[in-house]
Amino acid sequence: MYMYFLLIRIAAIFGHSKARMLVQGQKQTLCTQLSAFRSCIWIHAASVGEFEQARPLIERLRRERPEQKIVVTFFSPSGYEMRKNYAHADSVLYLPFATRRNAKRFIEALQPEMAIFVKYEFWPAYLRELKKRGIPTYSISAIFREKQIYFRPWGKAMLRVLNCFSHIYVQDEASLALLQNHGIVQTSVAGDTRFDRVRDVMAGLQTDDARLAPVADFTAGCERVIVAGSTWPKDEDLLAEYMDCQAMTANESAKLILVPHEIDEAHLHFIFNRFKGRFVRYSSLVNLSQDTRRNIIRHANVLVIDKMGLLSSVYRFGQTAYIGGGFGVGIHNTIEAAVYGIPVLFGPNYLHFREAKGLIAMGAARSVRNYRELEEALETALTNYIEIGARAAEYVHSETGATEKIYNELFES
């Protein structure tokens, strides 16, 4: 672990932008007057995804205990930069590197009333210091698999670290059984708070949101809209081939809303070349009159969303969703789309994602390995989106309630 931190520092010295942001941000945390937030609830998330799991609990806490101080920490620069101005926290900070010295210094200054870690964040130095000081410490939305280091013969030290938690709230029965079989008994099944978050996002959407006017105009009158979220080049290649085939048919009826995972100019240039001029950029439409916008849109069958923060709202315009990342390290958030009651498709790397397997088991999602499978799956989904989408919505609804359980046990019992 110390070697990992050293490599980050070296990368920062040699100009790696994210490494430099991380090192500088952590130094700034240790210079912050942390004593101003003493007796806070400290919530730590690695990055954006884990923060979204914490968010329903944070916002419930803010509503019901508005006087309670809340401090949120991130490890990744992407998480911090996106949420550094989050209104429901009293302070948003980088977590200093998890050395014993930093952990002691940080916790001594902050003196939290309670610490909550989200999903996979198990930093031994911090957990041991919290336990030493008798500070109640919890893990929420945690999920475990047999191949993780904790359950390997050489991972006994990491397994013992899990005993530093006062309680671990896991997502499923398999995680519960695995922990208990290895002697970690202070655990129970609560579910995944992400399901509560996507439900809240959908419920809070404003139908007249001006940001979405270009999307509404693009999809008006079309009942074969595919929303492709968090896509990577391999995903985009397959989707472009599908749209190419659509263009060669007499009835070019499908439209694609493409929301790339990366929106830097190099990636956007790749996308625009791949879709051969049939696209329009979201950013080119936002400041136009509706008449001008509609005149431009009628010549395009692909809308590229080149602005961050819109994806969860855009899924509502689709009849089918394609989730990117499945041809790389793993798929992105599937339930963000499924909550709208639409079929979900993704690539083959999904086996570590409980919700993806749950959607497949419900008949609400399919995994594809190549273009032939994508074309077949898209046609089936677009033709039967009402029936298949109803199963997706049912699955998401069946998984909600984790926030209520955790909040009641931590703050009402």
N, C-alpha and C positions, 0 to 999 in steps of 0.2 A: 504493500500500500504506500509506503514511504517512497519507493521507487516510482510509483505512478505519479505522486505529487511532484517529485523531482523532474520527471519528464515534462509535466505541464509547465513548470517554471522555465525549463530549457526552451520549450516551444515558444513561450512568451518572449523570451530574450531574443529569439530569432525571428520574431515578427508575426507569429501565428495570431490572428486577430482575436479569436475566441479565447485562446489560452491567455492572452494579455488582458482581456476584459475580466476573465475569471480571477487572475492573480491580483489585479488592481482592485476589483470589487471586494475581494476577501480582505485585503489590507484596509479598505475603507470601513468595512464592518468592525474591525478591531479598533478603529479610531472613533467609532460612534459612541455616543453617551448612552450605552445600553441600560444603565441604571434607571433611566427615565421610564423604562417599560417593565420594571420589576413586578412580579406577581402576574405576569401575562400568561396566556395560553400560547405556547410556542408550537407552531405547526411547520414541519419541514417537508418539502416536496422536491424531488430531483429536478423536474422540468415541467413543461406545460401540461403534459398528460396527467401526471400525478397531481398537479395543482387542481386540475378539473375534478379529480376525485375528492380532493379536500374541500372544494368550494361549497358544496351543499351544506357541509357541517359548519364551515366558517360563517356562512350567511344565515344559517339557523341560529347560531350562537349570537351573531350581531343583532338579529331581530329580537331575541328573547332576553339577552343580557347586554344591552347597549353600552353599559359602563365597563364591561370586561375588556381589558387590553389584549390585543391579539398581535402577535409577531409572526410573520411568514418568512421562511428562508428557502432559498433555492441553491442547488449546486451548479446548474448549467446557466451559462449566459443567456441562452435563448429564453428560458423560463423567466429569468430575472428581467430581461429587457422588455418582454411582453407584458409583465404584470407588476412592474416596479411602482406604478401609480394606482394600484388596486385600492379602491375606496374603502373596502370593508376591513382592511388591516391598519393597525396603528403604525406599523413599520414593515417594510419589505427589504430584506437584506440577502447578501450572499452568505452561505455558510462557510466559515473559515475551514481550511484543510483540516482533516480529522486526525490531528496529532494529539497526544495527551496534553501537551502544553496549551494548545489552542482550545481544546475542549474545556479544560479547567478554567481558563481565562474567560471564555465566552459564557459559560454557565454561571460562574461566580458573579460576573457583571449583570447578567440578565435575571438570574434567580427566578426562573419560571415557576408558576404554580403547577403546571402540567405540560408535558411534551407529547406531541402526536407526530408520528412518522408515517408516511404514506407509501404503501405497496412494497417496494424493494429496498427502501433506504435503511440500511442497518450498519451504521458507522460505529465500530466497537468502542473507540475512544469516547465518543459522546454518550453511548448507552451505558458504559461502565461508570462514567462520571455522574450521570443522572441517578443511577442505582445507588452509588456511594452516598449521594446526598439525600436519598429517600424521596426523590421527586417522581410522582406517578407518571409512567411512560407507556404509551400505547402505540400499536401499529394498526392501521385501518386499511381495508381493501387489500389485504395481503393475499398472495397466492403462492403455493409451493409445489415443486415437482421433484421427483425422485433423483433426477440427474443434477440438481443444484448442489453446490459445494457443501452445504450444511449436512447433507446425508451421505457424503463420500467418506471413506475411511480416513482421508487426510484433512477432512473438514470439521473435526470434532471441536476445535477451538471456536470456529464460527457458530457451530450449533449451540455451544454453551453461551454465546453472546445473546442468543434469543431468550435466555432466562432472565435477562436484564429487563425485559418488558413486564409491566404489571399485567397486561393482557394483550393478546393478539386477536384481532377480529379478521377472520379469513373470509374469502369469497365463497368457498365451496366445501363440501363434505370430504372430498379427496385430500384437500390441504389439511383439514382438521385431523383426519386419520393419520396422515403422514407425520405431522408434528407429535401427536400423542404417542404414536409407535416409537418415537425417538425421545420420549420423556419430556416433551414440552407440553405441559397440561393446562397452562393458564391461557386457554384459547377457546373460541366459539365461532360458529358460522353466523355472519351478519349479512353477507352479500357484498356487492360491488356498488359503491356510492356513485359511480359514473352513470348508472341507470337513472338515478334520481336527478343527476345534473342534466342529462339530455331531455328528460321530461320537463324540467323547469325551463330549459331554453326554449323548447317548443311552446310551452304555455305562455311564455313572456314575449313572444314575437309580436311585433306590430305589423299589421297587414299593410299599413300605409308608409312603411319605412322608406324614406326617399332613396336610401342607398341601393335598394333593390329594384327601383324602377327600370333600369336597363335590363335586368334579368326578366322582370315581368313582361316587358315589351318583346324581348327575344323569344319567349316561350308562348306568347299569346296565340291561342288557337291550335297549338300542337299538342297531341296526346301521345307522342313517342319521344319524350325527353329523357336523355341519359345524363345524370350528374356524376362526373368522375372526380373523386376527391383525393387529394394528397398523392397525386400521380408522379411516377418516375419515368425515365425514358422508355423502358421496356413496356410499361403500361400504355404509354402514349403511342408507341409503335403499333400495338395491337388495335387500339381504338382508332387510329388514323386509317388502318387497313379496313376496318369496318365502315368508316365514313366514306372511304374511297369506293367501296362496293355499293354503298347507298347511292353515291353520286352517279354510278353507271346504270342504275335502274330507272325505269320510267317514272316511278313514284318515289322520289327522294323525300321521305317523310320524317325521318328521325333527325333530331337536333341533339347536339352535345354541348353541355356546359363543362368546361375543363378547368379544374382548380389544382394547379401544380403544387407539389410540395415545396419546390424552390421557385422563386419568381425573379431571380437575378436575370440580367439581360442576356447572358450566354444561354441559359436554359430557354428563355422565351424565344430567342432566335432559332434554336433547335425546333421548338414547337411550331413556329410559324412556317419554317421550311417544310416540316413534315406534313402539315395540313394544307399546303399548296394554295394559299390565298383565299380559302373559304372561311376564314376566321375573322372575328372582330375582337378587339381588346376592350375589356370592361372600362379601363381608364380613359379610353377615347370617347366614351359615351356619356359619362356622368354629368358633364356640364353642357350638354346639348339640349335643345328643345325636343319635346316628344316627337314632333313631326320629322325633324331632321334625324333623330335617333332611329325612328322606325324606317325611314328611307334607307339608312345605312344597313340596318339589321336584315332587311329583306333579301340582301345578297349573300348572307352568311348562314352557314349551318353549324358553326362552332363559335361559342363565346368563351374566351379565355379570361378567367378571373385573375387579374394581375395585381390584386390587393389583398393583404392579409386580413383575417378576422371575419370573413363573410361565409365560410364554408358551411357552418352549422345552420345558417339561415337559408342557404341556397338549396339544400336538399329538398325543401318543401315544394320546389318547382318541378321535380322529376317524377317520372313513372318507374324508373329503375336507377339504382346507384351502383357504381363501380368504385371499389375502394383500392387505392394504390398501395404499393409496397410489397405485394405478395410474390414478386419475382426477385426480391432483395432480402433484406434482413427480417422482414415481417410486415404484415398488413397494418394499416392505420385503423382509426376508430370506426368500427362497423355500426355500432348502436346509434351513433350520431345521425346516421341515415335511416336505420331501421325504425326509429321512433316515429317517423312520418308515415309509416305503413306502406313502404315500398320494398320490392325485392332487392337483394344485395348480392353482388358478385365480387370476386376477388381472386388473386393469384394463388399458387399452390402453397406458399409458406404461411400457413395459418394455424398449425397444430399446437402452438403455445398460447393460443388465444381462446379462452374458454367461451367467450361470447360468440365467436365465429362458429365454433363447433355446436353451440346451442342453437344458433340460427339455422345451421344446416340440418340438425336433427328435427327442427320444426318444419322443414321444407320451405324455409323462407330465404335461403341463401344457397349459392353454388360456388364452388371453386373451379377455376379454369386453368389449364396448363398450356394452351396454345390457341392460335387464332380460330381453328375449327370449333373448339369447345366454346370460345367466347361468342362466336357468331350464333351458335345454337342456343346458348344460355341467354343471350340478349333477346333473341326473337321470342323465346319462351316467356321470359320475364315481361317484355313489353306487351305481349299478347294477353297475358294472364296476370297483369300487375295488381288488379284489385284483390283477387283471391290469394295470391302469394303474399302481397303486402299486408293483408289482414293477419297472416301468421306472424309476420315480422313484428307488427305492433303488439300482438298478443304476447310474444316472447318478452319484449321489453317491459311491458306492463307487469308481467309475472315476476320480474326480477327487481322491481323497485321496492323501497322500504328500508334499505341499509342505513340511511342517514337517521331515520327515526329511531331505529334500534340502538345505534351507537350513541346518539345524543341522549336518549333517555337513560342509558346505563351510566354514561359519564357525568351527566349534569343534573339528572332528576332523581337518581336513586339515593 
